[in-house]
């Protein structure tokens, strides 16, 4: 990963910075998995590029959290992640927070 890319934990949130693609998804999985805690929010507002690996990453983190009886929430989702999750039929498996009217405008 390049400088300025990766994951930063701030309070209950994990902020993902940079792309989530096949080139870096394994590093993100390994970096993020130990940071998942009960009530963790995964914030994707600083994601710059995605491919289908992003959906796989979010599904894996969701399974890990659920396996420990914890709740994961995903917010500020890149539009391509939404499209890909619908295309693959997994959108109902991802705990994506719907944007509020204030943040959607």
C-alpha positions in Angstrom: 0.0 0.0 0.0 1.1 3.6 -0.6 1.5 6.3 2.0 -1.8 7.7 3.0 -3.6 4.4 2.2 -4.8 1.7 4.6 -6.9 1.7 7.8 -7.1 4.0 10.7 -9.1 3.4 13.8 -10.7 6.5 15.3 -13.1 5.7 18.2 -15.6 3.1 17.1 -14.8 3.7 13.4 -12.3 2.1 11.0 -11.6 4.6 8.2 -10.5 2.9 5.0 -8.3 5.2 2.8 -7.4 4.6 -0.8 -8.4 1.8 -3.1 -9.9 -1.5 -2.2 -8.9 -3.7 -5.1 -7.3 -7.1 -5.8 -3.9 -5.5 -5.5 -4.4 -4.6 -1.8 -7.4 -6.5 -0.4 -5.3 -9.1 1.4 -3.3 -6.4 3.2 -6.5 -4.6 4.2 -8.1 -7.9 5.4 -5.1 -8.6 7.6 -4.8 -5.0 8.8 -8.5 -4.6 9.6 -9.5 -8.0 11.0 -7.8 -7.5 14.4 -9.3 -4.0 14.7 -12.9 -5.2 14.4 -14.7 -4.8 17.7 -18.3 -4.9 18.9 -20.2 -2.0 17.4 -17.4 -1.2 14.8 -18.3 1.2 12.0 -16.4 0.7 8.7 -16.3 4.1 7.0 -15.6 4.1 3.3 -15.8 7.8 2.7 -12.1 8.0 1.8 -12.1 5.0 -0.6 -10.9 6.0 -4.0 -11.4 3.0 -6.2 -13.0 -0.5 -5.8 -13.4 -3.7 -7.6 -15.3 -6.9 -6.7 -12.6 -7.5 -4.0 -14.1 -4.7 -1.9 -17.4 -6.7 -1.7 -15.5 -9.8 -0.7 -13.6 -7.9 2.0 -16.8 -6.4 3.5 -18.5 -9.8 3.5 -15.5 -11.4 5.2 -15.4 -8.7 7.9 -19.1 -9.1 8.4 -18.8 -12.8 8.8 -15.9 -12.4 11.3 -17.9 -9.9 13.4 -21.0 -12.1 13.3 -19.0 -15.1 14.2 -17.9 -13.4 17.4 -21.5 -12.2 18.1 -20.6 -8.6 17.3 -22.3 -6.1 15.1 -20.6 -4.4 12.2 -21.9 -1.3 10.4 -20.8 0.0 7.0 -21.3 3.6 6.1 -20.4 6.0 3.3 -20.4 3.2 0.8 -18.7 3.8 -2.6 -21.5 3.6 -5.3 -19.6 0.8 -7.1 -19.8 -1.3 -4.0 -23.5 -0.9 -3.9 -23.8 -1.8 -7.6 -21.5 -4.8 -7.3 -23.3 -6.1 -4.2 -26.6 -5.9 -6.0 -25.2 -7.6 -9.1 -23.8 -10.5 -7.0 -27.0 -10.8 -4.9 -25.3 -10.1 -1.6 -26.5 -6.6 -0.8 -28.8 -8.0 1.9 -25.8 -9.6 3.6 -23.9 -6.4 4.1 -24.9 -4.2 7.1 -24.8 -1.0 5.1 -26.2 2.1 6.8 -28.5 4.1 4.6 -27.4 7.7 4.2 -29.5 10.3 6.0 -31.3 13.0 4.0 -28.8 15.6 5.3 -25.8 13.6 4.1 -27.4 12.5 0.8 -27.9 16.0 -0.5 
